[in-house]
Amino acid sequence: MRSALNARYSYSTSYSLRTILSSFVFCLSSNLSILSFMKTFSLRNLLAVPMAAALAFALVACNESGDSKSGQAAKSKKGTAVSEADCPILPLDSTATGEFDPIASKEARACGSITLWGSAMPKSFNMWEDYNSFSAELMNMMFEPLVSLHTTEDREVGILADKWEVSEDGKTFTFHVDPRAKWSDGKAITAEDVQFYYDVIMDEKNLTPIFKVGLSRFERPEVVDSLTVRMTAKESHWGNFWEAAGMLAFPKHVWGGKDFNKIRYEFPVVSGPYIIKTFREDRFVELQRRSDWWGFKKNWNHGKYNFQKIRYRFMNDQTKALEAFKKQDFNAYAIYTMLSRRARLSSSASTTRNRLASRAWQSTFASRSSRMSASVAHFRTS
């Protein structure tokens, strides 16, 4: 299994926000609009960042960048103050279970908002029907895989599933959905929702070709009981576990009977930490943090997903976007290096078959930015 995990780093396209290979802190402070590194990693992990950069969001909000004890409010361009009183430290949930993510801050506060450049508006937010990095970024904040990689170790971490078993021949994988898992409308997430994901992706009528590749190695998932789903591979393959573990749940009670190809901009029921609050065509899309997200019952998610609102403004021209950033219309702007450009080009050819080296949405930031500058200085590397 360890070799498979290592191989995953080397060739997987990471659209999932759950494989965090570096951590950023978002500072909501006066006139500051970029990120600062929390941790750095070895070259091996750095090379994996572009693949995991499907935008892993630690979404770690922080205090005033100067003296956190001063209580001085951070003021936005519009003059709205954000003080420590507005961002109380929430106590640990005594009912939460499991391990903590080592790269997430236990002192992080859920607070504030951030505005980012969303590039040109895509023709669909449905990344399975029209794969693009921006839509992948959105979907990964609204839907979750069964299992993902640990952020600093080569081992699995349960996300939607709380436990799983692998058969001796390595071809059968049984996943148990966390009984606490709920859709945003309050209905329970079930094994049938995971099976429904497979059915939707593999339906010949649906335009999901790149996602069909990996799943075609499996028989249709078997629903063992309401919370247990079993995946059986047709043949042995080193990537079988992560393909199965990367399965998501789709809301069968909402999408059942609908034309999946026509689901483009509206996602009223989700399982992840964010949901679309407002969408204005060719202008912006705004995500709202879900305070009732079931995932906060897992210690693994403590200190993550802290921005109350995330707004992406659509703008076709990259130069204009940079100028908008300088005017503080954006709180952050992606700076590409030659390394990240090459990595994105090479990874785009194999997008999705290997989603799960990722979902790392705990801390890396923007799928369009394999690496980000730690200062507002505009720089390029050749």
N, C-alpha and C positions, 0 to 999 in steps of 0.2 A: 504493500500500500504506500509506503514511504516513497519508493521510486516513482510510483504513479503521480504522487503529489509533486515531486520535483519536476517531472516531465510536464505537468500541467503548467508550471510557471513558464516553461520554455516555449509553449506554443499556443496557449489558450488566449482567446480574446476575452478580456474581462469586461463584461458590461455590468456585472453584478457588483453592487456596492459593498460587498462584505469581505473582501480580502484586503485588508489594509496593510500597506507596506510602508507608509509614512503617515505622520499625523500633523495636522495643522490646527492652529487656534485662530478663530475669527474674532477680531477685537472690534467691538462697537465703540470706538473712541473718537474723539474730536479730530476730524479731518484725516483720519487713518482709514484706508480702504483696501489694504492688502493683507496678506496672511503672514504669519511667522511660523517657522518650523518648530515643532515640539520635539521631534526626535529625528535622527538620521539613521540610515540603515547601511548595511554592507553593500558592496557593488552588486552582489547577486540579487538582493532585494530591490536595489535601485533600478536594475534592468527590468525587474518585474513590474515596476510602477506603471509604465505606459499601458501594460496589459490590464492592470487592475484599475487603471484610471477611468474606467467606466464611471468613474466618479464616486468614488467612495466618499461619503460625507460623514465625518464625525459630527459635523454640524455642532461644533463645540463653541458656544457663545462664551464670552469672557467679560471681565470687568474692565474698567478704565485702564488703558495701557500704561499709564504712569504709575501712580501709587494707588493700589487697590484699596487702601485704607483711608484715602483722602475723602472718599464719598463724592468727589467731583463728578457731575453729570457729564456724560458724553453727548454732544449735540450733533445732530445730523445737519445736512445742508439746509433743510427747511426749518431748523431751529428746534426740533422736537427733542426734548431731553430724555435720556435713558439713564437713570440712576441705579445705584445698588438696591434701593428700596423697591424699584420696579422689577428687579430680578432676584427675588428671594431664593436662597438655597433650599431646595426641597429635601425633606428627610428621606432616608432610604426606606423603600417599601419593605416592611417586615415580612410580607408574604412572597416577595420575589425570591427566586431560587436560581441555583447554578453559579458558575464562576463569573468573575468580572473580566472585561476586556482590558488587558494590561496597557493599551495605548489610550484608553479613554480616561478623562479626569473625573474623579468622583466629586470634585468641587465645581464642575461645570454647571452653569445655570441656564435654564430654559428661558430665553428672553430675546426680544428684538427681532429685526428682520434684515434681510440682505437682498440687494438687487444685482443681478448678473446679466451678462450679455448672453442671449439665447441664439445667436447667429440668425440666419434666415429662418422664417417660420417653415417647419416641415409640412408636407402635405398630409401627414398623419402623426399623431402621437402614439399610435399602435405600432410598437417596434417589431412585433411579430409579423405584421402584414407589410410594413415598410421600414426596414431596419435602417436607422441612422443614429449617430452617437447621441444627439440631443434627446430623441425620443427614448432611447435606452436609458438615459439618465433619469428621465421622469418616471418611467415604468419601474425602475429599480428602487425608487423611493416609495412606490405604491404596492408592489408585489414582492413576495419573498420566496426563496428556494427552500427545499426541505432541509438541506445541510450546506454548510459553507466551510471554508478553510479558517483555521485560527489565524489571527492577525500577525503573530510573531513565531508560531511554531508550525511544523509540518504535521498537522493532525486536524481531524474534523471537529466541527462545532455545530450542534443542532440549532436550526433556526425555526423553521415551521415544524420540523420533527423533533421530538425530544429523545428518541432512541431509535436504533435500527440494528439489523442483523444482516450478515453476509453469509451465504452458503459456502460450504467447503470447496465447491468447484468454482467459486467466484462468479457465478452466473445469475444467482438469485439474490435480490436485495429487498428486504422487508423494512418498511418505514412506518413508524407510529407517530401520527400527528399529535402535537401537544394538545391535550384536552382543553387548555385555556384559550386556544386560538379562535379568534372571532373575526368576522367580516366587519366592516365599518358600520353596517346596518344592524349589528348585534347578533346576526345568525352565526351558528357554529361553522367552522371550517371542517370539512369532512374528507374522508378518503375518496369519496365520489367526486369532490372538487378537483382532487389531484388527477384522478382518472379522466375527468372532463378536460383537463389541460391537454392530456395526450390525445384525446379524441379530436379536439379543436385543431391542434397542430397537424395531426396526421390526416385530417379530412382533405380529400383530393380537391374539394371546391375552394379551400382556403389558400390564400397566397402566402404560404409560410415555408417556402422551399429550403431556406438555409437552416431552419429549425427541424425540418424533417430528417435531415441527414443523420444526426446522432440517434434520434429516437427510433429510426427505422431498424436499428439493431435489436430492438426489444419487441416482445409480444405486448399486446394490450395489457395495461396494468390490471391486476386482480384486486378487487375490493374484498379484503378478508373480513373486516367488520367496519363499523362506522368511522373508526380512527386508524385503521391499518390498511396499507396498500402494499402490494407485492409486485416487484418488477422482475421479469425474467428475460435475460439476454438470449438471443438466438445463437450466439457464438461467443467464445472468449475474446476479450479485448481489454487492453490495459486501461482504457478510459471508461469502461462500463460503469464503474461505481459513480464517478463524478457526473456522468451523463444522467444516471438515475437520480442522484442526489440533487442535481440541478433542476429537477422538476418543480414547477410551481403549482399553485392552486388557482383555478379560475372560478368565479362565482356562478356555478351552474344554475342557481335559482334566479339569476338575473340574465345571464347570456344564453341559457338554454333555448334553442329554437330560433335564435337571432343569426343574421348574416354577419359572421365575424369580420368579413372584409369591409363592412360598412361601419364598424366601430372605430372611429378615428379620433375624436376629440373629447368624448364624454366618457368618464369612468367614475360613475357615482358610488360604486361599491368597491372598496379595496381592502387589502389585508395589511399593508405597510404603514409606516409612521407618518406619511403625508398623503394629502388628498387635494385634488384640484379645486380651488375655491373660486377663482375668477379667470375667465379666458376671453380675450379680446383679439379677434383675428387680425393678424399682421401687426399687432401692437405688443401684447404681453400675455403671459400665463403666470398665475400666482398660486403657489402651493401653501396649504395651511397645515401646520403641525397638529396631529391628532393627540390630544391629551388623554384620550380614552383608548389609545392603541394597546392592544393586548400584549404586545412585545415588551412593554415596560414592566411586565411581571417577571421578566428574565433579567437577572443581574448583568448579563452580557450587554444589554442595551443601555445600562445606566451611564449617564454622562455623554450620551450621543443624541443626535437629532434635536438640537437645542434651539434652532431658529424657529420662532413662531410663524414667520412667513418667509417664503423664498420667491422672489419675483424674477422672471426671466423676460427681458425686453428683447423683442425681435428687431434686428438691424442687419441688413444684407452686407454692408460694406465694413470690412475689418478695420480700415483706417479710421472711419468715422466712429467706430466702436471704441478705438483707442482714445480718440479725442474726447468722447463722452466720458470715458473713465477718468481722464485728466480733469474734467470738469466735475467729477464726483457724481455723475449720473449713474455710474456703476461702482459697486463697492470692491470689485475684484476684476482682474482682466488676465486672461491666460497668455503666457509668454511661451512660445514654442522654441525648443532647441532642436538642433539637427538630429540629436539622438531620438527625441520624442517624435519628430516627423517620420523618421525611418521606421520606428516601432509601430506607429499608427498605420503606416502604409502596409507593412508586412502583416499586421494583425487583422487588418480589415478583410483580407482575403479569406480568413478562416473564422470569421466572427461567430459566434454562437454555438458551434458544436461543443465548445468548451466553456460555456458560460461560467462554470462554477469555480474557476480558479479565482473567483471573484465575489461578486456582490458586495464587496467590501465596502460598504457604504458607511463605513464607520468613520473614515477620516481622510481619505485622499482628496478630493475636491474636484470637480469638474471633469467629465469624460473628454472634453475637448482639450484638456490641458495636461498632458502627461506629466509635465513638471511646471511648477509655478515659481515666479520670482518671489523672493522674500522681502522685497522692497518695492517702492513705487517706481524705481528707475526702469526705464525701458531698455532692454538689452537683447542682443542676439548672439548666438555662438555659431561658429561655422565648423 
